Amino acid sequence: MDLINVNKIFENAIYENKIEVIENMLSSSDDKVDLVEQFTQSNDLEKLSLLFPKFRSKGLVRDLENICDMIANNPTSNSVETLKTFKIVLIHKENKKENIKKHLEEKSFEVRTLSSY
């Protein structure tokens, strides 16, 4: 019988930026809090948080943000000296460009007079 060190596989996947492996491990694991805590004991929590925008599951990202907040605000945590809040903001840049272009064009505004009300 072979023993599998899940924590080491998780850590290696983070350093190798294997997003699918990390996402599968966290979404199928009942002890994702333990995985993240074990990772933060020897590594920086921000290394993991930089990978959040690459995940497909936004629900998993919210769960991980909550876990990271919980670990960062834990007074017994050795890896974090100050209180931090992890919030990832995802911006759809193409949609933002389209909206700026569409809403700032003069033809998109109607000219109304008092009689048209």
Phi and psi restraints in degrees (range 20) as a CNS / XPLOR table:
assign (resid 1 and name C) (resid 2 and name N)
       (resid 2 and name CA) (resid 2 and name C) 1.0 -98.5 20.0 2
assign (resid 2 and name N) (resid 2 and name CA)
       (resid 2 and name C) (resid 3 and name N) 1.0 138.6 20.0 2
assign (resid 2 and name C) (resid 3 and name N)
       (resid 3 and name CA) (resid 3 and name C) 1.0 -96.0 20.0 2
assign (resid 3 and name N) (resid 3 and name CA)
       (resid 3 and name C) (resid 4 and name N) 1.0 134.9 20.0 2
assign (resid 3 and name C) (resid 4 and name N)
       (resid 4 and name CA) (resid 4 and name C) 1.0 -107.8 20.0 2
assign (resid 4 and name N) (resid 4 and name CA)
       (resid 4 and name C) (resid 5 and name N) 1.0 124.3 20.0 2
assign (resid 4 and name C) (resid 5 and name N)
       (resid 5 and name CA) (resid 5 and name C) 1.0 -87.0 20.0 2
assign (resid 5 and name N) (resid 5 and name CA)
       (resid 5 and name C) (resid 6 and name N) 1.0 95.6 20.0 2
assign (resid 5 and name C) (resid 6 and name N)
       (resid 6 and name CA) (resid 6 and name C) 1.0 -65.8 20.0 2
assign (resid 6 and name N) (resid 6 and name CA)
       (resid 6 and name C) (resid 7 and name N) 1.0 -36.2 20.0 2
assign (resid 6 and name C) (resid 7 and name N)
       (resid 7 and name CA) (resid 7 and name C) 1.0 -63.1 20.0 2
assign (resid 7 and name N) (resid 7 and name CA)
       (resid 7 and name C) (resid 8 and name N) 1.0 -39.3 20.0 2
assign (resid 7 and name C) (resid 8 and name N)
       (resid 8 and name CA) (resid 8 and name C) 1.0 -69.7 20.0 2
assign (resid 8 and name N) (resid 8 and name CA)
       (resid 8 and name C) (resid 9 and name N) 1.0 -38.9 20.0 2
assign (resid 8 and name C) (resid 9 and name N)
       (resid 9 and name CA) (resid 9 and name C) 1.0 -63.5 20.0 2
assign (resid 9 and name N) (resid 9 and name CA)
       (resid 9 and name C) (resid 10 and name N) 1.0 -42.0 20.0 2
assign (resid 9 and name C) (resid 10 and name N)
       (resid 10 and name CA) (resid 10 and name C) 1.0 -62.1 20.0 2
assign (resid 10 and name N) (resid 10 and name CA)
       (resid 10 and name C) (resid 11 and name N) 1.0 -45.9 20.0 2
assign (resid 10 and name C) (resid 11 and name N)
       (resid 11 and name CA) (resid 11 and name C) 1.0 -63.4 20.0 2
assign (resid 11 and name N) (resid 11 and name CA)
       (resid 11 and name C) (resid 12 and name N) 1.0 -44.4 20.0 2
assign (resid 11 and name C) (resid 12 and name N)
       (resid 12 and name CA) (resid 12 and name C) 1.0 -64.3 20.0 2
assign (resid 12 and name N) (resid 12 and name CA)
       (resid 12 and name C) (resid 13 and name N) 1.0 -37.6 20.0 2
assign (resid 12 and name C) (resid 13 and name N)
       (resid 13 and name CA) (resid 13 and name C) 1.0 -65.2 20.0 2
assign (resid 13 and name N) (resid 13 and name CA)
       (resid 13 and name C) (resid 14 and name N) 1.0 -36.5 20.0 2
assign (resid 13 and name C) (resid 14 and name N)
       (resid 14 and name CA) (resid 14 and name C) 1.0 -66.8 20.0 2
assign (resid 14 and name N) (resid 14 and name CA)
       (resid 14 and name C) (resid 15 and name N) 1.0 -45.9 20.0 2
assign (resid 14 and name C) (resid 15 and name N)
       (resid 15 and name CA) (resid 15 and name C) 1.0 -69.4 20.0 2
assign (resid 15 and name N) (resid 15 and name CA)
       (resid 15 and name C) (resid 16 and name N) 1.0 -25.7 20.0 2
assign (resid 15 and name C) (resid 16 and name N)
       (resid 16 and name CA) (resid 16 and name C) 1.0 -94.4 20.0 2
assign (resid 16 and name N) (resid 16 and name CA)
       (resid 16 and name C) (resid 17 and name N) 1.0 4.0 20.0 2
assign (resid 16 and name C) (resid 17 and name N)
       (resid 17 and name CA) (resid 17 and name C) 1.0 54.9 20.0 2
assign (resid 17 and name N) (resid 17 and name CA)
       (resid 17 and name C) (resid 18 and name N) 1.0 42.7 20.0 2
assign (resid 17 and name C) (resid 18 and name N)
       (resid 18 and name CA) (resid 18 and name C) 1.0 -89.5 20.0 2
assign (resid 18 and name N) (resid 18 and name CA)
       (resid 18 and name C) (resid 19 and name N) 1.0 86.1 20.0 2
assign (resid 18 and name C) (resid 19 and name N)
       (resid 19 and name CA) (resid 19 and name C) 1.0 -62.0 20.0 2
assign (resid 19 and name N) (resid 19 and name CA)
       (resid 19 and name C) (resid 20 and name N) 1.0 -43.3 20.0 2
assign (resid 19 and name C) (resid 20 and name N)
       (resid 20 and name CA) (resid 20 and name C) 1.0 -63.3 20.0 2
assign (resid 20 and name N) (resid 20 and name CA)
       (resid 20 and name C) (resid 21 and name N) 1.0 -39.7 20.0 2
assign (resid 20 and name C) (resid 21 and name N)
       (resid 21 and name CA) (resid 21 and name C) 1.0 -65.8 20.0 2
assign (resid 21 and name N) (resid 21 and name CA)
       (resid 21 and name C) (resid 22 and name N) 1.0 -44.9 20.0 2
assign (resid 21 and name C) (resid 22 and name N)
       (resid 22 and name CA) (resid 22 and name C) 1.0 -62.7 20.0 2
assign (resid 22 and name N) (resid 22 and name CA)
       (resid 22 and name C) (resid 23 and name N) 1.0 -46.8 20.0 2
assign (resid 22 and name C) (resid 23 and name N)
       (resid 23 and name CA) (resid 23 and name C) 1.0 -63.8 20.0 2
assign (resid 23 and name N) (resid 23 and name CA)
       (resid 23 and name C) (resid 24 and name N) 1.0 -41.2 20.0 2
assign (resid 23 and name C) (resid 24 and name N)
       (resid 24 and name CA) (resid 24 and name C) 1.0 -66.0 20.0 2
assign (resid 24 and name N) (resid 24 and name CA)
       (resid 24 and name C) (resid 25 and name N) 1.0 -40.7 20.0 2
assign (resid 24 and name C) (resid 25 and name N)
       (resid 25 and name CA) (resid 25 and name C) 1.0 -64.7 20.0 2
assign (resid 25 and name N) (resid 25 and name CA)
       (resid 25 and name C) (resid 26 and name N) 1.0 -42.8 20.0 2
assign (resid 25 and name C) (resid 26 and name N)
       (resid 26 and name CA) (resid 26 and name C) 1.0 -74.8 20.0 2
assign (resid 26 and name N) (resid 26 and name CA)
       (resid 26 and name C) (resid 27 and name N) 1.0 -35.6 20.0 2
assign (resid 26 and name C) (resid 27 and name N)
       (resid 27 and name CA) (resid 27 and name C) 1.0 -77.0 20.0 2
assign (resid 27 and name N) (resid 27 and name CA)
       (resid 27 and name C) (resid 28 and name N) 1.0 -27.7 20.0 2
assign (resid 27 and name C) (resid 28 and name N)
       (resid 28 and name CA) (resid 28 and name C) 1.0 -97.1 20.0 2
assign (resid 28 and name N) (resid 28 and name CA)
       (resid 28 and name C) (resid 29 and name N) 1.0 -3.6 20.0 2
assign (resid 28 and name C) (resid 29 and name N)
       (resid 29 and name CA) (resid 29 and name C) 1.0 -94.8 20.0 2
assign (resid 29 and name N) (resid 29 and name CA)
       (resid 29 and name C) (resid 30 and name N) 1.0 135.7 20.0 2
assign (resid 29 and name C) (resid 30 and name N)
       (resid 30 and name CA) (resid 30 and name C) 1.0 -79.7 20.0 2
assign (resid 30 and name N) (resid 30 and name CA)
       (resid 30 and name C) (resid 31 and name N) 1.0 -20.7 20.0 2
assign (resid 30 and name C) (resid 31 and name N)
       (resid 31 and name CA) (resid 31 and name C) 1.0 -113.6 20.0 2
assign (resid 31 and name N) (resid 31 and name CA)
       (resid 31 and name C) (resid 32 and name N) 1.0 49.5 20.0 2
assign (resid 31 and name C) (resid 32 and name N)
       (resid 32 and name CA) (resid 32 and name C) 1.0 -64.4 20.0 2
assign (resid 32 and name N) (resid 32 and name CA)
       (resid 32 and name C) (resid 33 and name N) 1.0 -29.2 20.0 2
assign (resid 32 and name C) (resid 33 and name N)
       (resid 33 and name CA) (resid 33 and name C) 1.0 -63.8 20.0 2
assign (resid 33 and name N) (resid 33 and name CA)
       (resid 33 and name C) (resid 34 and name N) 1.0 -42.9 20.0 2
assign (resid 33 and name C) (resid 34 and name N)
       (resid 34 and name CA) (resid 34 and name C) 1.0 -65.2 20.0 2
assign (resid 34 and name N) (resid 34 and name CA)
       (resid 34 and name C) (resid 35 and name N) 1.0 -39.2 20.0 2
assign (resid 34 and name C) (resid 35 and name N)
       (resid 35 and name CA) (resid 35 and name C) 1.0 -60.7 20.0 2
assign (resid 35 and name N) (resid 35 and name CA)
       (resid 35 and name C) (resid 36 and name N) 1.0 -45.7 20.0 2
assign (resid 35 and name C) (resid 36 and name N)
       (resid 36 and name CA) (resid 36 and name C) 1.0 -68.5 20.0 2
assign (resid 36 and name N) (resid 36 and name CA)
       (resid 36 and name C) (resid 37 and name N) 1.0 -40.6 20.0 2
assign (resid 36 and name C) (resid 37 and name N)
       (resid 37 and name CA) (resid 37 and name C) 1.0 -63.2 20.0 2
assign (resid 37 and name N) (resid 37 and name CA)
       (resid 37 and name C) (resid 38 and name N) 1.0 -43.4 20.0 2
assign (resid 37 and name C) (resid 38 and name N)
       (resid 38 and name CA) (resid 38 and name C) 1.0 -62.4 20.0 2
assign (resid 38 and name N) (resid 38 and name CA)
       (resid 38 and name C) (resid 39 and name N) 1.0 -38.2 20.0 2
assign (resid 38 and name C) (resid 39 and name N)
       (resid 39 and name CA) (resid 39 and name C) 1.0 -65.5 20.0 2
assign (resid 39 and name N) (resid 39 and name CA)
       (resid 39 and name C) (resid 40 and name N) 1.0 -40.5 20.0 2
assign (resid 39 and name C) (resid 40 and name N)
       (resid 40 and name CA) (resid 40 and name C) 1.0 -75.6 20.0 2
assign (resid 40 and name N) (resid 40 and name CA)
       (resid 40 and name C) (resid 41 and name N) 1.0 -14.5 20.0 2
assign (resid 40 and name C) (resid 41 and name N)
       (resid 41 and name CA) (resid 41 and name C) 1.0 -68.0 20.0 2
assign (resid 41 and name N) (resid 41 and name CA)
       (resid 41 and name C) (resid 42 and name N) 1.0 -29.9 20.0 2
assign (resid 41 and name C) (resid 42 and name N)
       (resid 42 and name CA) (resid 42 and name C) 1.0 -120.0 20.0 2
assign (resid 42 and name N) (resid 42 and name CA)
       (resid 42 and name C) (resid 43 and name N) 1.0 -1.6 20.0 2
assign (resid 42 and name C) (resid 43 and name N)
       (resid 43 and name CA) (resid 43 and name C) 1.0 -136.8 20.0 2
assign (resid 43 and name N) (resid 43 and name CA)
       (resid 43 and name C) (resid 44 and name N) 1.0 171.5 20.0 2
assign (resid 43 and name C) (resid 44 and name N)
       (resid 44 and name CA) (resid 44 and name C) 1.0 -85.5 20.0 2
assign (resid 44 and name N) (resid 44 and name CA)
       (resid 44 and name C) (resid 45 and name N) 1.0 136.8 20.0 2
assign (resid 44 and name C) (resid 45 and name N)
       (resid 45 and name CA) (resid 45 and name C) 1.0 -65.4 20.0 2
assign (resid 45 and name N) (resid 45 and name CA)
       (resid 45 and name C) (resid 46 and name N) 1.0 -29.0 20.0 2
assign (resid 45 and name C) (resid 46 and name N)
       (resid 46 and name CA) (resid 46 and name C) 1.0 -69.9 20.0 2
assign (resid 46 and name N) (resid 46 and name CA)
       (resid 46 and name C) (resid 47 and name N) 1.0 -25.4 20.0 2
assign (resid 46 and name C) (resid 47 and name N)
       (resid 47 and name CA) (resid 47 and name C) 1.0 -60.0 20.0 2
assign (resid 47 and name N) (resid 47 and name CA)
       (resid 47 and name C) (resid 48 and name N) 1.0 -40.9 20.0 2
assign (resid 47 and name C) (resid 48 and name N)
       (resid 48 and name CA) (resid 48 and name C) 1.0 -73.2 20.0 2
assign (resid 48 and name N) (resid 48 and name CA)
       (resid 48 and name C) (resid 49 and name N) 1.0 -40.2 20.0 2
assign (resid 48 and name C) (resid 49 and name N)
       (resid 49 and name CA) (resid 49 and name C) 1.0 -67.7 20.0 2
assign (resid 49 and name N) (resid 49 and name CA)
       (resid 49 and name C) (resid 50 and name N) 1.0 -22.9 20.0 2
assign (resid 49 and name C) (resid 50 and name N)
       (resid 50 and name CA) (resid 50 and name C) 1.0 -70.1 20.0 2
assign (resid 50 and name N) (resid 50 and name CA)
       (resid 50 and name C) (resid 51 and name N) 1.0 -18.9 20.0 2
assign (resid 50 and name C) (resid 51 and name N)
       (resid 51 and name CA) (resid 51 and name C) 1.0 -88.8 20.0 2
assign (resid 51 and name N) (resid 51 and name CA)
       (resid 51 and name C) (resid 52 and name N) 1.0 -12.8 20.0 2
assign (resid 51 and name C) (resid 52 and name N)
       (resid 52 and name CA) (resid 52 and name C) 1.0 -54.9 20.0 2
assign (resid 52 and name N) (resid 52 and name CA)
       (resid 52 and name C) (resid 53 and name N) 1.0 -44.0 20.0 2
assign (resid 52 and name C) (resid 53 and name N)
       (resid 53 and name CA) (resid 53 and name C) 1.0 -63.6 20.0 2
assign (resid 53 and name N) (resid 53 and name CA)
       (resid 53 and name C) (resid 54 and name N) 1.0 -16.7 20.0 2
assign (resid 53 and name C) (resid 54 and name N)
       (resid 54 and name CA) (resid 54 and name C) 1.0 -86.2 20.0 2
assign (resid 54 and name N) (resid 54 and name CA)
       (resid 54 and name C) (resid 55 and name N) 1.0 -10.7 20.0 2
assign (resid 54 and name C) (resid 55 and name N)
       (resid 55 and name CA) (resid 55 and name C) 1.0 -72.8 20.0 2
assign (resid 55 and name N) (resid 55 and name CA)
       (resid 55 and name C) (resid 56 and name N) 1.0 146.6 20.0 2
assign (resid 55 and name C) (resid 56 and name N)
       (resid 56 and name CA) (resid 56 and name C) 1.0 -81.2 20.0 2
assign (resid 56 and name N) (resid 56 and name CA)
       (resid 56 and name C) (resid 57 and name N) 1.0 -34.5 20.0 2
assign (resid 56 and name C) (resid 57 and name N)
       (resid 57 and name CA) (resid 57 and name C) 1.0 -87.2 20.0 2
assign (resid 57 and name N) (resid 57 and name CA)
       (resid 57 and name C) (resid 58 and name N) 1.0 109.2 20.0 2
assign (resid 57 and name C) (resid 58 and name N)
       (resid 58 and name CA) (resid 58 and name C) 1.0 -73.1 20.0 2
assign (resid 58 and name N) (resid 58 and name CA)
       (resid 58 and name C) (resid 59 and name N) 1.0 -27.4 20.0 2
assign (resid 58 and name C) (resid 59 and name N)
       (resid 59 and name CA) (resid 59 and name C) 1.0 -65.8 20.0 2
assign (resid 59 and name N) (resid 59 and name CA)
       (resid 59 and name C) (resid 60 and name N) 1.0 -40.0 20.0 2
assign (resid 59 and name C) (resid 60 and name N)
       (resid 60 and name CA) (resid 60 and name C) 1.0 -64.7 20.0 2
assign (resid 60 and name N) (resid 60 and name CA)
       (resid 60 and name C) (resid 61 and name N) 1.0 -37.9 20.0 2
assign (resid 60 and name C) (resid 61 and name N)
       (resid 61 and name CA) (resid 61 and name C) 1.0 -62.6 20.0 2
assign (resid 61 and name N) (resid 61 and name CA)
       (resid 61 and name C) (resid 62 and name N) 1.0 -43.6 20.0 2
assign (resid 61 and name C) (resid 62 and name N)
       (resid 62 and name CA) (resid 62 and name C) 1.0 -62.9 20.0 2
assign (resid 62 and name N) (resid 62 and name CA)
       (resid 62 and name C) (resid 63 and name N) 1.0 -41.8 20.0 2
assign (resid 62 and name C) (resid 63 and name N)
       (resid 63 and name CA) (resid 63 and name C) 1.0 -61.8 20.0 2
assign (resid 63 and name N) (resid 63 and name CA)
       (resid 63 and name C) (resid 64 and name N) 1.0 -43.4 20.0 2
assign (resid 63 and name C) (resid 64 and name N)
       (resid 64 and name CA) (resid 64 and name C) 1.0 -68.0 20.0 2
assign (resid 64 and name N) (resid 64 and name CA)
       (resid 64 and name C) (resid 65 and name N) 1.0 -35.1 20.0 2
assign (resid 64 and name C) (resid 65 and name N)
       (resid 65 and name CA) (resid 65 and name C) 1.0 -61.4 20.0 2
assign (resid 65 and name N) (resid 65 and name CA)
       (resid 65 and name C) (resid 66 and name N) 1.0 -42.4 20.0 2
assign (resid 65 and name C) (resid 66 and name N)
       (resid 66 and name CA) (resid 66 and name C) 1.0 -64.9 20.0 2
assign (resid 66 and name N) (resid 66 and name CA)
       (resid 66 and name C) (resid 67 and name N) 1.0 -40.9 20.0 2
assign (resid 66 and name C) (resid 67 and name N)
       (resid 67 and name CA) (resid 67 and name C) 1.0 -64.4 20.0 2
assign (resid 67 and name N) (resid 67 and name CA)
       (resid 67 and name C) (resid 68 and name N) 1.0 -43.1 20.0 2
assign (resid 67 and name C) (resid 68 and name N)
       (resid 68 and name CA) (resid 68 and name C) 1.0 -64.9 20.0 2
assign (resid 68 and name N) (resid 68 and name CA)
       (resid 68 and name C) (resid 69 and name N) 1.0 -39.6 20.0 2
assign (resid 68 and name C) (resid 69 and name N)
       (resid 69 and name CA) (resid 69 and name C) 1.0 -62.0 20.0 2
assign (resid 69 and name N) (resid 69 and name CA)
       (resid 69 and name C) (resid 70 and name N) 1.0 -42.7 20.0 2
assign (resid 69 and name C) (resid 70 and name N)
       (resid 70 and name CA) (resid 70 and name C) 1.0 -63.4 20.0 2
assign (resid 70 and name N) (resid 70 and name CA)
       (resid 70 and name C) (resid 71 and name N) 1.0 -43.1 20.0 2
assign (resid 70 and name C) (resid 71 and name N)
       (resid 71 and name CA) (resid 71 and name C) 1.0 -70.0 20.0 2
assign (resid 71 and name N) (resid 71 and name CA)
       (resid 71 and name C) (resid 72 and name N) 1.0 -42.2 20.0 2
assign (resid 71 and name C) (resid 72 and name N)
       (resid 72 and name CA) (resid 72 and name C) 1.0 -66.7 20.0 2
assign (resid 72 and name N) (resid 72 and name CA)
       (resid 72 and name C) (resid 73 and name N) 1.0 -32.7 20.0 2
assign (resid 72 and name C) (resid 73 and name N)
       (resid 73 and name CA) (resid 73 and name C) 1.0 -92.0 20.0 2
assign (resid 73 and name N) (resid 73 and name CA)
       (resid 73 and name C) (resid 74 and name N) 1.0 3.0 20.0 2
assign (resid 73 and name C) (resid 74 and name N)
       (resid 74 and name CA) (resid 74 and name C) 1.0 -76.5 20.0 2
assign (resid 74 and name N) (resid 74 and name CA)
       (resid 74 and name C) (resid 75 and name N) 1.0 120.5 20.0 2
assign (resid 74 and name C) (resid 75 and name N)
       (resid 75 and name CA) (resid 75 and name C) 1.0 -67.3 20.0 2
assign (resid 75 and name N) (resid 75 and name CA)
       (resid 75 and name C) (resid 76 and name N) 1.0 -17.5 20.0 2
assign (resid 75 and name C) (resid 76 and name N)
       (resid 76 and name CA) (resid 76 and name C) 1.0 -90.3 20.0 2
assign (resid 76 and name N) (resid 76 and name CA)
       (resid 76 and name C) (resid 77 and name N) 1.0 -1.3 20.0 2
assign (resid 76 and name C) (resid 77 and name N)
       (resid 77 and name CA) (resid 77 and name C) 1.0 -72.1 20.0 2
assign (resid 77 and name N) (resid 77 and name CA)
       (resid 77 and name C) (resid 78 and name N) 1.0 129.1 20.0 2
assign (resid 77 and name C) (resid 78 and name N)
       (resid 78 and name CA) (resid 78 and name C) 1.0 -87.9 20.0 2
assign (resid 78 and name N) (resid 78 and name CA)
       (resid 78 and name C) (resid 79 and name N) 1.0 -19.9 20.0 2
assign (resid 78 and name C) (resid 79 and name N)
       (resid 79 and name CA) (resid 79 and name C) 1.0 -86.4 20.0 2
assign (resid 79 and name N) (resid 79 and name CA)
       (resid 79 and name C) (resid 80 and name N) 1.0 -11.9 20.0 2
assign (resid 79 and name C) (resid 80 and name N)
       (resid 80 and name CA) (resid 80 and name C) 1.0 -126.6 20.0 2
assign (resid 80 and name N) (resid 80 and name CA)
       (resid 80 and name C) (resid 81 and name N) 1.0 123.3 20.0 2
assign (resid 80 and name C) (resid 81 and name N)
       (resid 81 and name CA) (resid 81 and name C) 1.0 -89.1 20.0 2
assign (resid 81 and name N) (resid 81 and name CA)
       (resid 81 and name C) (resid 82 and name N) 1.0 -35.9 20.0 2
assign (resid 81 and name C) (resid 82 and name N)
       (resid 82 and name CA) (resid 82 and name C) 1.0 -116.7 20.0 2
assign (resid 82 and name N) (resid 82 and name CA)
       (resid 82 and name C) (resid 83 and name N) 1.0 162.3 20.0 2
assign (resid 82 and name C) (resid 83 and name N)
       (resid 83 and name CA) (resid 83 and name C) 1.0 -74.0 20.0 2
assign (resid 83 and name N) (resid 83 and name CA)
       (resid 83 and name C) (resid 84 and name N) 1.0 130.9 20.0 2
assign (resid 83 and name C) (resid 84 and name N)
       (resid 84 and name CA) (resid 84 and name C) 1.0 -131.0 20.0 2
assign (resid 84 and name N) (resid 84 and name CA)
       (resid 84 and name C) (resid 85 and name N) 1.0 151.2 20.0 2
assign (resid 84 and name C) (resid 85 and name N)
       (resid 85 and name CA) (resid 85 and name C) 1.0 -121.1 20.0 2
assign (resid 85 and name N) (resid 85 and name CA)
       (resid 85 and name C) (resid 86 and name N) 1.0 127.5 20.0 2
assign (resid 85 and name C) (resid 86 and name N)
       (resid 86 and name CA) (resid 86 and name C) 1.0 -99.8 20.0 2
assign (resid 86 and name N) (resid 86 and name CA)
       (resid 86 and name C) (resid 87 and name N) 1.0 114.9 20.0 2
assign (resid 86 and name C) (resid 87 and name N)
       (resid 87 and name CA) (resid 87 and name C) 1.0 -133.8 20.0 2
assign (resid 87 and name N) (resid 87 and name CA)
       (resid 87 and name C) (resid 88 and name N) 1.0 121.7 20.0 2
assign (resid 87 and name C) (resid 88 and name N)
       (resid 88 and name CA) (resid 88 and name C) 1.0 -102.9 20.0 2
assign (resid 88 and name N) (resid 88 and name CA)
       (resid 88 and name C) (resid 89 and name N) 1.0 126.3 20.0 2
assign (resid 88 and name C) (resid 89 and name N)
       (resid 89 and name CA) (resid 89 and name C) 1.0 -109.4 20.0 2
assign (resid 89 and name N) (resid 89 and name CA)
       (resid 89 and name C) (resid 90 and name N) 1.0 120.6 20.0 2
assign (resid 89 and name C) (resid 90 and name N)
       (resid 90 and name CA) (resid 90 and name C) 1.0 -99.0 20.0 2
assign (resid 90 and name N) (resid 90 and name CA)
       (resid 90 and name C) (resid 91 and name N) 1.0 126.1 20.0 2
assign (resid 90 and name C) (resid 91 and name N)
       (resid 91 and name CA) (resid 91 and name C) 1.0 -119.0 20.0 2
assign (resid 91 and name N) (resid 91 and name CA)
       (resid 91 and name C) (resid 92 and name N) 1.0 127.9 20.0 2
assign (resid 91 and name C) (resid 92 and name N)
       (resid 92 and name CA) (resid 92 and name C) 1.0 -87.7 20.0 2
assign (resid 92 and name N) (resid 92 and name CA)
       (resid 92 and name C) (resid 93 and name N) 1.0 98.4 20.0 2
assign (resid 92 and name C) (resid 93 and name N)
       (resid 93 and name CA) (resid 93 and name C) 1.0 -66.4 20.0 2
assign (resid 93 and name N) (resid 93 and name CA)
       (resid 93 and name C) (resid 94 and name N) 1.0 -37.5 20.0 2
assign (resid 93 and name C) (resid 94 and name N)
       (resid 94 and name CA) (resid 94 and name C) 1.0 -66.6 20.0 2
assign (resid 94 and name N) (resid 94 and name CA)
       (resid 94 and name C) (resid 95 and name N) 1.0 -40.9 20.0 2
assign (resid 94 and name C) (resid 95 and name N)
       (resid 95 and name CA) (resid 95 and name C) 1.0 -63.9 20.0 2
assign (resid 95 and name N) (resid 95 and name CA)
       (resid 95 and name C) (resid 96 and name N) 1.0 -39.0 20.0 2
assign (resid 95 and name C) (resid 96 and name N)
       (resid 96 and name CA) (resid 96 and name C) 1.0 -63.9 20.0 2
assign (resid 96 and name N) (resid 96 and name CA)
       (resid 96 and name C) (resid 97 and name N) 1.0 -41.6 20.0 2
assign (resid 96 and name C) (resid 97 and name N)
       (resid 97 and name CA) (resid 97 and name C) 1.0 -64.2 20.0 2
assign (resid 97 and name N) (resid 97 and name CA)
       (resid 97 and name C) (resid 98 and name N) 1.0 -42.7 20.0 2
assign (resid 97 and name C) (resid 98 and name N)
       (resid 98 and name CA) (resid 98 and name C) 1.0 -62.1 20.0 2
assign (resid 98 and name N) (resid 98 and name CA)
       (resid 98 and name C) (resid 99 and name N) 1.0 -43.6 20.0 2
assign (resid 98 and name C) (resid 99 and name N)
       (resid 99 and name CA) (resid 99 and name C) 1.0 -65.1 20.0 2
assign (resid 99 and name N) (resid 99 and name CA)
       (resid 99 and name C) (resid 100 and name N) 1.0 -40.3 20.0 2
assign (resid 99 and name C) (resid 100 and name N)
       (resid 100 and name CA) (resid 100 and name C) 1.0 -63.0 20.0 2
assign (resid 100 and name N) (resid 100 and name CA)
       (resid 100 and name C) (resid 101 and name N) 1.0 -45.2 20.0 2
assign (resid 100 and name C) (resid 101 and name N)
       (resid 101 and name CA) (resid 101 and name C) 1.0 -65.0 20.0 2
assign (resid 101 and name N) (resid 101 and name CA)
       (resid 101 and name C) (resid 102 and name N) 1.0 -45.0 20.0 2
assign (resid 101 and name C) (resid 102 and name N)
       (resid 102 and name CA) (resid 102 and name C) 1.0 -68.2 20.0 2
assign (resid 102 and name N) (resid 102 and name CA)
       (resid 102 and name C) (resid 103 and name N) 1.0 -42.1 20.0 2
assign (resid 102 and name C) (resid 103 and name N)
       (resid 103 and name CA) (resid 103 and name C) 1.0 -86.2 20.0 2
assign (resid 103 and name N) (resid 103 and name CA)
       (resid 103 and name C) (resid 104 and name N) 1.0 -12.8 20.0 2
assign (resid 103 and name C) (resid 104 and name N)
       (resid 104 and name CA) (resid 104 and name C) 1.0 -101.2 20.0 2
assign (resid 104 and name N) (resid 104 and name CA)
       (resid 104 and name C) (resid 105 and name N) 1.0 -1.1 20.0 2
assign (resid 104 and name C) (resid 105 and name N)
       (resid 105 and name CA) (resid 105 and name C) 1.0 -77.3 20.0 2
assign (resid 105 and name N) (resid 105 and name CA)
       (resid 105 and name C) (resid 106 and name N) 1.0 143.9 20.0 2
assign (resid 105 and name C) (resid 106 and name N)
       (resid 106 and name CA) (resid 106 and name C) 1.0 -67.8 20.0 2
assign (resid 106 and name N) (resid 106 and name CA)
       (resid 106 and name C) (resid 107 and name N) 1.0 -32.2 20.0 2
assign (resid 106 and name C) (resid 107 and name N)
       (resid 107 and name CA) (resid 107 and name C) 1.0 -72.5 20.0 2
assign (resid 107 and name N) (resid 107 and name CA)
       (resid 107 and name C) (resid 108 and name N) 1.0 -13.4 20.0 2
assign (resid 107 and name C) (resid 108 and name N)
       (resid 108 and name CA) (resid 108 and name C) 1.0 -81.3 20.0 2
assign (resid 108 and name N) (resid 108 and name CA)
       (resid 108 and name C) (resid 109 and name N) 1.0 -11.3 20.0 2
assign (resid 108 and name C) (resid 109 and name N)
       (resid 109 and name CA) (resid 109 and name C) 1.0 -98.1 20.0 2
assign (resid 109 and name N) (resid 109 and name CA)
       (resid 109 and name C) (resid 110 and name N) 1.0 137.6 20.0 2
assign (resid 109 and name C) (resid 110 and name N)
       (resid 110 and name CA) (resid 110 and name C) 1.0 -90.3 20.0 2
assign (resid 110 and name N) (resid 110 and name CA)
       (resid 110 and name C) (resid 111 and name N) 1.0 140.1 20.0 2
assign (resid 110 and name C) (resid 111 and name N)
       (resid 111 and name CA) (resid 111 and name C) 1.0 -94.2 20.0 2
assign (resid 111 and name N) (resid 111 and name CA)
       (resid 111 and name C) (resid 112 and name N) 1.0 118.3 20.0 2
assign (resid 111 and name C) (resid 112 and name N)
       (resid 112 and name CA) (resid 112 and name C) 1.0 -118.6 20.0 2
assign (resid 112 and name N) (resid 112 and name CA)
       (resid 112 and name C) (resid 113 and name N) 1.0 143.7 20.0 2
assign (resid 112 and name C) (resid 113 and name N)
       (resid 113 and name CA) (resid 113 and name C) 1.0 -107.7 20.0 2
assign (resid 113 and name N) (resid 113 and name CA)
       (resid 113 and name C) (resid 114 and name N) 1.0 172.7 20.0 2
assign (resid 113 and name C) (resid 114 and name N)
       (resid 114 and name CA) (resid 114 and name C) 1.0 -64.3 20.0 2
assign (resid 114 and name N) (resid 114 and name CA)
       (resid 114 and name C) (resid 115 and name N) 1.0 -29.1 20.0 2
assign (resid 114 and name C) (resid 115 and name N)
       (resid 115 and name CA) (resid 115 and name C) 1.0 -72.8 20.0 2
assign (resid 115 and name N) (resid 115 and name CA)
       (resid 115 and name C) (resid 116 and name N) 1.0 -19.7 20.0 2
assign (resid 115 and name C) (resid 116 and name N)
       (resid 116 and name CA) (resid 116 and name C) 1.0 -81.9 20.0 2
assign (resid 116 and name N) (resid 116 and name CA)
       (resid 116 and name C) (resid 117 and name N) 1.0 -7.4 20.0 2
